[in-house]
């Protein structure tokens, strides 16, 4: 019996020590896990760097809707939406229409009535650009002006395109800058159309947007209105590429404006300053591009013959 007991003790002894070892390992793992999760044990330099990175990422608000997120939105979106805080029960289609209006502002358009009131404060927008931050912020400080039609299922506003000159002289040119934006609710879709005003025979541009894709039907309590908005980068791309930019380009071409920065769009006095650095063979190459550059290159040659290189 004593031999059996000793064998049992020998067997039990290692088993008990094994359990203790396993328990100690588990305790060490728990302590190690707590140490990893405890921020006080993280090196101070490392914690400070992460804090600085977080602050720097939210230092400035994005300039356009395309870069908006739930934590940071453009100033003009925040300004406009604050004016509709008491109208939170508006249809989702109307909220989407307001987003479309903000994108129109980013593309160099302005509502006609607001333009008449603020034209002396608006900055000129060059033909090769469309976004002017100061103009957008100024125009977003008051509510959008639009008509609600057909039992709250359609929205209409008159727009005008901003250029580098506020008021073209001819009436035909003023009409070329005017458009009408229509947004019509068709089920869960919003049909958006931007058309030139009569008597223009130029085409308009349209796009169909899913309302629920960009505006949630539920408003969270104690949250800003813009927390209902989703996929603003996609909405911005679709409207700018398919509606606003094509219309602006069409208007500028109709007025014979240069659409992109180019050598042909410079003021006349700059051509001599540029071409005077070219020798005769280089001027001959430039003259072969088109009639306009040929004229300026010959002018530079003529001035050289009259009074030297400069």
WOCORTA-V890635 format. One record per residue. N is the residue number from 1. RES is the residue in three letters. SS is DSSP state (h for helix, s for strand, l for the rest). PHI is phi in whole degrees, -180 to 180 (* if undefined). Layout:
n: [N,N]
res: [RES,RES]
ss: [SS,SS]
phi: [PHI,PHI]
This chain:
n: [1,2,3,4,5,6,7,8,9,10,11,12,13,14,15,16,17,18,19,20,21,22,23,24,25,26,27,28,29,30,31,32,33,34,35,36,37,38,39,40,41,42,43,44,45,46,47,48,49,50,51,52,53,54,55,56,57,58,59,60,61,62,63,64,65,66,67,68,69,70,71,72,73,74,75,76,77,78,79,80,81,82,83,84,85,86,87,88,89,90,91,92,93,94,95,96,97,98,99,100,101,102,103,104,105,106,107,108,109,110,111,112,113,114,115,116,117,118,119,120,121,122,123,124,125,126,127,128,129,130,131,132,133,134,135,136,137,138,139,140,141,142,143,144,145,146,147,148,149,150,151,152,153,154,155,156,157,158,159,160,161,162,163,164,165,166,167,168,169,170,171,172,173,174,175,176,177,178,179,180,181,182,183,184,185,186,187,188,189,190,191,192,193,194,195,196,197,198,199,200,201,202,203,204,205,206,207,208,209,210,211,212,213,214,215,216,217,218,219,220,221,222,223,224,225,226,227,228,229,230,231,232,233,234,235,236,237,238,239,240,241,242,243,244,245,246,247,248,249,250,251,252,253,254,255,256,257,258,259,260,261,262,263,264,265,266,267,268,269,270,271,272,273,274,275,276,277,278,279,280,281,282,283,284,285,286,287,288,289,290,291,292,293,294,295,296,297,298,299,300,301,302,303,304,305,306,307,308,309,310]
res: [UNK,UNK,UNK,UNK,UNK,UNK,UNK,UNK,UNK,UNK,UNK,UNK,UNK,UNK,UNK,UNK,UNK,UNK,UNK,UNK,UNK,UNK,UNK,UNK,UNK,UNK,UNK,UNK,UNK,UNK,UNK,UNK,UNK,UNK,UNK,UNK,UNK,UNK,UNK,UNK,UNK,UNK,UNK,UNK,UNK,UNK,UNK,UNK,UNK,UNK,UNK,UNK,UNK,UNK,UNK,UNK,UNK,UNK,UNK,UNK,UNK,UNK,UNK,UNK,UNK,UNK,UNK,UNK,UNK,UNK,UNK,UNK,UNK,UNK,UNK,UNK,UNK,UNK,UNK,UNK,UNK,UNK,UNK,UNK,UNK,UNK,UNK,UNK,UNK,UNK,UNK,UNK,UNK,UNK,UNK,UNK,UNK,UNK,UNK,UNK,UNK,UNK,UNK,UNK,UNK,UNK,UNK,UNK,UNK,UNK,UNK,UNK,UNK,UNK,UNK,UNK,UNK,UNK,UNK,UNK,UNK,UNK,UNK,UNK,UNK,UNK,UNK,UNK,UNK,UNK,UNK,UNK,UNK,UNK,UNK,UNK,UNK,UNK,UNK,UNK,UNK,UNK,UNK,UNK,UNK,UNK,UNK,UNK,UNK,UNK,UNK,UNK,UNK,UNK,UNK,UNK,UNK,UNK,UNK,UNK,UNK,UNK,UNK,UNK,UNK,UNK,UNK,UNK,UNK,UNK,UNK,UNK,UNK,UNK,UNK,UNK,UNK,UNK,UNK,UNK,UNK,UNK,UNK,UNK,UNK,UNK,UNK,UNK,UNK,UNK,UNK,UNK,UNK,UNK,UNK,UNK,UNK,UNK,UNK,UNK,UNK,UNK,UNK,UNK,UNK,UNK,UNK,UNK,UNK,UNK,UNK,UNK,UNK,UNK,UNK,UNK,UNK,UNK,UNK,UNK,UNK,UNK,UNK,UNK,UNK,UNK,UNK,UNK,UNK,UNK,UNK,UNK,UNK,UNK,UNK,UNK,UNK,UNK,UNK,UNK,UNK,UNK,UNK,UNK,UNK,UNK,UNK,UNK,UNK,UNK,UNK,UNK,UNK,UNK,UNK,UNK,UNK,UNK,UNK,UNK,UNK,UNK,UNK,UNK,UNK,UNK,UNK,UNK,UNK,UNK,UNK,UNK,UNK,UNK,UNK,UNK,UNK,UNK,UNK,UNK,UNK,UNK,UNK,UNK,UNK,UNK,UNK,UNK,UNK,UNK,UNK,UNK,UNK,UNK,UNK,UNK,UNK,UNK,UNK,UNK,UNK,UNK,UNK,UNK,UNK,UNK,UNK,UNK,UNK,UNK]
ss: [l,h,h,h,h,h,h,h,h,h,h,h,h,h,h,h,h,h,h,h,h,h,h,h,h,h,h,h,h,h,h,h,h,h,h,h,h,l,h,h,h,l,l,h,h,h,h,h,h,h,h,h,h,h,h,h,h,l,l,l,l,l,l,l,h,h,h,l,l,l,l,l,l,l,h,h,h,h,h,h,h,h,l,l,h,h,h,l,l,l,l,h,h,h,h,h,h,h,h,h,h,h,h,h,h,h,l,l,s,s,s,h,h,h,h,h,h,h,l,l,l,l,l,l,l,l,l,l,l,l,l,l,h,h,h,h,h,h,h,l,l,l,l,l,l,l,s,s,s,l,l,l,l,s,s,s,s,s,s,s,s,l,l,l,l,l,l,l,l,l,h,h,h,h,h,h,l,s,s,s,s,s,s,s,s,s,l,l,s,s,s,s,s,s,s,s,l,l,l,l,l,l,l,l,s,s,s,s,s,s,h,h,h,h,s,l,l,l,l,l,l,l,l,l,h,h,h,h,s,l,l,h,h,h,h,h,h,h,h,h,h,h,h,h,h,h,h,h,h,h,h,h,h,h,l,l,l,l,l,l,l,l,h,h,h,l,l,h,h,h,h,h,h,h,h,l,l,l,l,h,h,h,h,h,h,h,h,l,l,l,h,h,h,h,h,h,h,h,h,h,h,h,h,h,h,h,h,l,l,l]
phi: [*,-64,-67,-66,-62,-64,-66,-65,-64,-62,-70,-67,-59,-60,-66,-67,-64,-64,-64,-64,-62,-63,-66,-64,-62,-63,-64,-64,-65,-64,-62,-64,-64,-63,-63,-69,-82,-79,-67,-69,-90,-77,-54,-62,-62,-67,-64,-65,-65,-64,-65,-66,-65,-65,-66,-67,-71,-117,-65,-124,-72,-64,-82,-128,-63,-59,-104,-77,-147,-66,-88,-146,-129,-61,-63,-70,-67,-64,-64,-68,-69,-63,-78,-117,-61,-83,-113,-67,-90,-61,-61,-60,-64,-73,-62,-65,-63,-66,-63,-63,-62,-64,-68,-63,-63,-64,-94,91,-103,-147,-68,-57,-66,-67,-61,-64,-83,-112,-60,-73,-102,-79,-90,-65,-114,-64,-67,-88,-134,-148,-90,-132,-59,-65,-63,-64,-66,-64,-72,-86,-81,-133,-62,-68,-105,-151,-98,-105,-123,51,55,63,-116,-143,-135,-135,-147,-97,-117,-136,-89,-86,-128,-74,-123,-67,-136,-60,-69,-80,-64,-64,-72,-64,-64,-68,-90,-99,-141,-122,-101,-120,-128,-118,-83,-128,69,-97,-113,-119,-87,-109,-133,-118,-127,-67,-81,-60,-93,-62,-106,-73,-74,-104,-134,-135,-156,-107,-118,-79,-65,-67,-71,-114,-133,-72,-82,-113,-104,-70,-71,57,-122,-61,-60,-69,-71,-81,-87,-137,52,-68,-66,-68,-60,-61,-63,-62,-73,-68,-77,-107,-128,-75,-66,-60,-67,-63,-63,-63,-65,-67,-65,-64,-96,61,-92,-78,-83,-128,-61,-155,-66,-82,-101,-81,-62,-59,-70,-82,-63,-65,-64,-82,-73,-70,-87,-98,-84,-64,-65,-68,-64,-65,-67,-62,-64,-84,-72,-162,-67,-65,-70,-65,-61,-70,-67,-67,-63,-66,-62,-65,-68,-66,-66,-81,-144,91,-65,-74]
